């Protein structure tokens, strides 16, 4: 396994750990898509999406076209008081089935399985 693939695998495992260790939801927020206390977890169409490793800000893959619909982030309850649920427009990622990945109005990509990124989102091997 080359260094780039090893780094991608480590990032995927870290993202999965953050998603599992976070509180009940995450804040939608700006391009960062997360606050320091809660995991970024997007709910859309009955599916849970977590932050795609290495895709915190998808400036190279901005959302385009019409939204698929509205998703939401559960309000974080990290001891500082409950935050309200936040809604966000959800868009398709070009060349990727929305059941695998979507992009928010803030250009943040969420995936259903951070350990197996869709080909258009995976880093190229050297």
BELZIMO-V382049 format. One line per field, one symbol per residue. phi: phi as a letter, one per 30 degrees, with the letter a starting at -180 (. if undefined). psi: psi as a letter, one per 30 degrees, with the letter a starting at -180 (. if undefined). burial: I if it has 16 or more other ideal C-beta (glycine too) atoms within 10 Angstrom, else O. A space follows every 50 residues. Layout:
phi: ???
psi: ???
burial: ???
This chain:
phi: .dddddddddddddddddddddddabddhdddiacdcbddbccahibccc ddeicebcedbddbidddlccacdddbcjcjdcddccadcbdceibdedc abbddcicccbdbddbdeedcddddc
psi: kleeeeeeeeeeeeeeeeeeflafalkeabfegllffkkjjkkkhgkkkl kkkggejhffilklakleakalkkkkigfgkkllkklkkkllkkgkkffe klklfghkkklfjffikkeffkkkk.
burial: OOOOOOOIOOIIOOIIOIIOOIOOIIIIOOOOIIIOOIIIIIIIOOOOII IIIIIIOIOOIOIOOOIOOOIIIIIIOOOOOOIOOIOIIIIIIOOIOIOI IIIIOIIIIIIIOIOOIIOOIOOOOO
